[in-house]
Amino acid sequence: MRGLVGAFRTLTLLPVPGPESRPGASGVVWFPLVGAVLGIAGWTLAAGLLRPGTSAREPLGFLLVGALVVVLWAWLTRGLHLDGLADLADGLGGGWTRERVLEIMKDSHVGSFGVLALAGTMILKSAAAGALCASGGLLWVGVAPILGRWAMVAQACLHPYARPGGGTAADLVRQAGPAHLLKASALTLVLSAGMILPGTWPRLAGVLGGAILVTALTGLMARRRIGGVTGDVLGATCELAETSALVAAALL
């Protein structure tokens, strides 16, 4: 249970009772469950705003509801993963050597590449979530955060830690292995399948494929440029996989 508590306390601001603990490798298995809770929160907000008879059930209303869901996720996660996305974008965009990329990623300031990455991601997520609300695919709003948290597990389990010293995610990455990824993947499939309608399995395959592809490309790029992953890479991967899942679900 310490891993479960640590996962929620690390990835969200939700007041989870239990002893103080860091997630470590035992916590990564529960990351998809954290995503499921975030997905249910987003679905609940959207379903409440889109109840029959409300003015939100208009073209612009759907887009507004989608944006509110995305803002809710950012608030519940303290913007942690968005910060990682901005840092990674700044590092890859402004650094030409491994050392320089890592140095830029560690800087707390957000540069132009980070701003562009944040703006593009928030716009895409809001538009895709709004399109799903309008098309009756609201359940996919619950699935996307699950895949985003699974993507973090995949990066931590498949790649080495990039910084020579310590870091916020150093212990997690160095302790995680294939067994943790296998358990997290099984949990991801169960949770995702439980949130969608029985006849939408082909669509789920496409959404999963998009999230896996984005995760793989991000991991390979990070390994080539900085020799592995960091906490920022994990956060960025979460945002990119979540975005790809929403966009794929809206387009398929």
Summary of the structure (lengths in Angstrom):
residues: 252
radius of gyration: 17.5
end to end distance: 37.7
largest distance: 57.5
contacts: 906
relative contact order: 0.15
helix: 77%
strand: 1%
